[in-house]
């Protein structure tokens, strides 16, 4: 299914960009998110790699995302894909483990096991549609600053087939689809209601 989402995305953007004689260029921002935000201010085609580190008491979770901007006459699109995801023990957790008799090999083995569970997320992707470059820029600025609240939740029936998705908090004005977003069990409206949305 993730291949289908990506294929639809690629076909859509090739179709959107082929109607003009002007050369189609995509700005490669590499890892410079400010470059990507500049492109987002007018929804110009660009892509960037973004590393997000979520600190925790036991683990720091490091995720590398690929983001790409595209547009048509009415909307701005943000394609996103998880390239890699890993958990790394915090220095405090390592010190505590050593203090409790764990060897370096035991710690390394535990970290490998923790990361195996994350393998299922690598390669998952999705697309969010925004109706203005201002909405896109606000969303991406919060993403870079680490202040983005909420998420998109999708109802899958059967598993892996997206029926509907709904964003909450900072995601509520975006129309998002893809397997990168959490799947809910049961009815989407009932689930979100139980979470206070």
C-alpha positions in Angstrom: 0.0 0.0 0.0 2.8 2.4 0.8 4.2 1.8 -2.7 0.8 2.7 -4.1 0.6 6.0 -2.1 4.1 6.9 -3.3 3.2 5.9 -6.9 0.0 8.0 -6.9 2.0 10.9 -5.5 4.7 10.7 -8.2 2.2 10.3 -11.0 0.2 13.2 -9.7 3.1 15.5 -9.6 4.6 14.5 -12.9 1.1 15.2 -14.4 1.0 18.6 -12.7 4.4 19.6 -13.8 4.2 18.4 -17.5 1.8 21.0 -18.7 4.4 23.8 -19.1 7.4 24.3 -21.4 9.3 25.9 -18.5 11.9 23.6 -17.0 10.8 21.9 -13.8 13.3 22.3 -11.0 13.2 21.2 -7.4 15.4 23.0 -4.9 17.6 20.6 -3.0 17.8 22.0 0.5 19.8 19.0 1.7 19.5 19.4 5.6 18.9 23.2 5.6 15.3 23.5 6.9 15.4 27.3 6.7 15.9 26.8 2.9 12.8 24.6 2.9 10.8 27.1 4.8 11.7 29.8 2.3 10.4 27.6 -0.5 7.3 26.9 1.6 6.5 30.6 1.9 5.5 30.5 -1.8 5.1 26.7 -2.1 8.0 26.3 -4.5 9.2 22.8 -5.2 11.9 21.7 -2.8 13.0 18.8 -0.7 14.9 18.4 2.6 16.1 15.8 5.1 15.1 16.6 8.6 16.4 14.9 11.8 14.1 15.0 14.8 15.4 14.0 18.2 12.9 13.3 20.9 14.6 13.2 24.3 13.3 10.8 26.9 14.4 9.6 30.4 15.6 6.2 29.1 15.9 6.7 25.3 16.4 9.5 22.8 14.5 8.7 19.7 16.1 9.9 16.5 14.0 10.0 13.3 15.2 11.1 9.8 12.4 12.3 7.6 12.4 13.2 3.9 10.0 16.1 3.1 9.1 17.4 -0.3 7.0 20.4 -1.4 4.8 20.5 -4.5 1.8 22.6 -5.6 -1.0 22.9 -8.1 -3.1 25.9 -8.9 -5.0 25.7 -5.6 -3.0 23.7 -3.0 0.3 23.1 -1.5 1.4 19.5 -0.8 3.9 18.2 1.7 5.1 14.6 1.0 6.8 13.0 3.9 8.6 9.7 4.4 10.4 8.1 7.4 13.9 7.2 6.2 15.2 5.9 9.5 14.2 5.7 13.1 16.3 4.6 16.1 16.4 4.7 19.9 19.6 5.5 21.7 20.0 5.1 25.4 20.5 8.4 27.2 23.8 8.9 29.1 21.8 8.8 32.4 20.2 5.4 31.5 23.6 4.0 30.5 25.1 5.0 33.8 22.2 3.5 35.7 22.5 0.2 33.7 26.3 0.0 34.3 25.7 0.8 38.0 23.3 -2.2 38.1 25.8 -4.6 36.6 25.1 -4.4 32.8 28.1 -4.8 30.5 28.6 -2.8 27.3 27.6 -5.8 25.3 24.4 -6.3 27.2 23.5 -2.6 26.7 24.3 -2.8 23.0 22.1 -5.9 22.7 19.2 -4.3 24.5 19.5 -1.3 22.2 19.4 -3.5 19.1 16.2 -5.2 20.4 14.6 -1.8 21.1 15.4 -0.7 17.5 14.0 -3.8 15.9 10.5 -2.7 16.9 11.0 0.6 15.0 11.9 -1.1 11.7 8.2 -1.4 10.9 8.0 2.4 10.5 10.9 2.9 8.1 9.8 3.7 4.6 6.2 4.6 5.6 5.0 7.8 3.9 2.1 10.1 3.4 1.0 13.4 1.9 -0.7 16.4 3.5 -2.6 19.0 1.4 -2.8 22.6 2.5 -5.0 25.3 0.9 -2.4 28.1 1.1 1.3 28.6 1.4 0.7 30.5 4.7 -0.9 27.3 6.2 2.0 25.2 4.9 4.6 27.6 6.3 2.9 27.8 9.7 2.8 24.0 9.9 6.4 23.5 8.8 7.7 26.2 11.1 6.1 24.5 14.1 7.5 21.2 12.9 11.0 22.6 12.8 10.6 24.3 16.2 9.4 21.1 17.8 6.1 22.8 18.8 3.8 20.9 16.5 0.9 19.5 18.5 -1.5 16.7 17.7 -1.3 14.2 14.8 -3.3 12.6 12.1 -5.3 9.4 12.8 -6.5 7.1 10.1 -9.1 4.4 10.1 -7.9 1.3 8.2 -10.3 -1.4 6.9 -8.9 -4.0 6.3 -5.5 -3.3 7.9 -3.4 -1.3 5.5 -6.4 0.1 3.5 -7.1 3.7 4.5 -10.8 4.5 4.8 -10.5 8.0 6.3 -8.1 10.2 8.2 -8.6 13.2 10.5 -6.0 15.6 11.9 -6.3 17.1 15.3 -4.8 20.3 16.9 -2.1 21.7 14.5 -2.9 19.1 11.9 -6.7 19.9 11.7 -6.4 22.2 8.7 -4.4 19.7 6.6 -5.9 16.9 4.5 -3.5 14.1 5.1 -3.4 10.5 3.9 -0.8 7.7 4.2 0.5 4.9 6.3 3.0 7.2 8.1 0.0 8.2 10.3 -1.2 6.0 13.2 -4.0 3.6 12.5 -6.9 3.5 14.9 -8.9 0.4 15.9 -12.6 0.7 15.3 -14.5 3.8 14.3 -12.4 6.9 13.8 -15.0 9.3 15.3 -15.5 7.2 18.4 -11.7 6.8 18.9 -11.1 10.6 18.6 -14.1 11.3 20.9 -12.6 9.0 23.6 -9.4 11.1 23.4 -11.3 14.4 23.8 -11.2 15.5 20.2 
